[in-house]
Amino acid sequence: MIDVEALRRDTPSCARMIHFNNAGASPMPNPVLESVTRHLAREAEIGGYAAEAEAEKQIEDFYDAFATLLNCRRTEIAYVENATRAWDMVFYAIPFRPGDRILTAPSEYASNYIAFLHMARVRGVGIDVAPVDETGQVDVKGLEAMITPVTRLIAITHVPTQGGLVNPAAAIGAVARRARVLYLLDACQSAGQMPLDVQAIGCDFLSGTGRKFLRGPRGTGFLYVRGELLADLHPPFVDMHAARWSARDEYLLRADARRFENWESHVAGRVGLARAVRYALDIGLDAISERTERLAERLRQGLAAIPGVEVCDLGARKCAIVTFRRAGEDPTQTWKRLEAAGISCSVTNTHSARLDLESRAIERLVRLSVHCFNTEEEVDRACAAVAAQ
Ligand SMILES: *Cc1c(COP(=O)(O)O)cnc(C)c1O
């Protein structure tokens, strides 16, 4: 059972507003905020290097916390400044050859698809988009049928930015294993929202961000790379942290996933994200997903009962992200109205997920994303605010 009142005390702004943009940037709970500000204060007091040395335990806990969160080894985790760059670091490390093909899905995130297009331009790779089933999730059998001997990578978004869909990541992982194709999972929206187990999913790489459902500081992210693959992956950029300049004409890459990191980084951010992962683990990822899915379902039902409102989420299993539009009102207008009513939310549009939204002839949707510190009463107030006017 989640102690919702305790979570709300950790997030004092809950008293003033409704946080329904947890898929955009969730507010940091006090323990996370304190770990960030405490580190910054120490940097001001004793200098950045001394503060870093002093915080070694918290910094190193970043790797242990993520190893627990994802069920992997600490040596398989890298700290990267955001999810996009984490994803990029491993994507651009794959030695694509002309004619290779990348297999993805219609829900793929814009930045990932832009990288596919770039790789098509510079390396001559092809892009295949797997079909979806009648619920809108990836059709796993259809995806499997599209694998050919030149399929080099399966890259899927677990939970898309533009709706409540949860793609069948583990079923896709089983297919990737059988076909011996690399599998990169964008877990940006699922990390912190639901349990993630890289062994059960069967992915080779997984990327995520700090500020969304994990409730860490902005400007933080992480990358998981399967240990067995590390030795064969040369990061696209390498500095004196990722490698050692071992002789005049030589360098040696680090053996662990930190070969994907930079020398300079936001240390307070790393300490804060480690704390945020511990905070989520203390609540329990099963409990978080159970509660957020229940709140989101209540929200979908409440919205669907409003005349003219169309709830637009796809998928056999639906998560904490709820999207809708209201007949006769531009989603941007609905969003402004909700913001004015003290309900933080967002608008999702074709720029972030063109394949999916275009295929549904949708330009924009209002997006409400709930977290476990939200309440049933907040859900009902948001529905009333949508219905007002
Ligand atoms: C937000 C998001 C990203 C990008 O994360 P950043 O930390 O902003 O780079 C990638 N993929 C998905 C599915 C997202 O929702």
The ligand as a Tripos MOL2 file, in Angstrom:
@<TRIPOS>MOLECULE
LIG
   15    15     1     0     0
SMALL
NO_CHARGES

@<TRIPOS>ATOM
      1 C1         11.0390   12.4320  -23.4220 C.3       1 LIG1
      2 C2         11.3420   11.2750  -24.3080 C.ar      1 LIG1
      3 C3         12.6170   11.1050  -24.8380 C.ar      1 LIG1
      4 C4         13.7060   12.1580  -24.6960 C.3       1 LIG1
      5 O1         14.1840   12.2650  -23.3960 O.3       1 LIG1
      6 P1         15.2210   13.4390  -23.0650 P.3       1 LIG1
      7 O2         15.6800   13.1590  -21.6850 O.co2     1 LIG1
      8 O3         14.4390   14.7030  -23.1770 O.co2     1 LIG1
      9 O4         16.3110   13.3640  -24.0620 O.co2     1 LIG1
     10 C5         12.8830    9.9690  -25.5540 C.ar      1 LIG1
     11 N1         11.9280    9.0470  -25.7720 N.ar      1 LIG1
     12 C6         10.6850    9.1710  -25.2830 C.ar      1 LIG1
     13 C7          9.6800    8.0990  -25.5330 C.3       1 LIG1
     14 C8         10.3420   10.2980  -24.5470 C.ar      1 LIG1
     15 O5          9.0990   10.4320  -24.0780 O.3       1 LIG1
@<TRIPOS>BOND
     1     1     2 1
     2     2     3 ar
     3     2    14 ar
     4     3     4 1
     5     3    10 ar
     6     4     5 1
     7     5     6 1
     8     6     7 2
     9     6     8 1
    10     6     9 1
    11    10    11 ar
    12    11    12 ar
    13    12    13 1
    14    12    14 ar
    15    14    15 1
@<TRIPOS>SUBSTRUCTURE
     1 LIG1         1 GROUP 0 **** ****
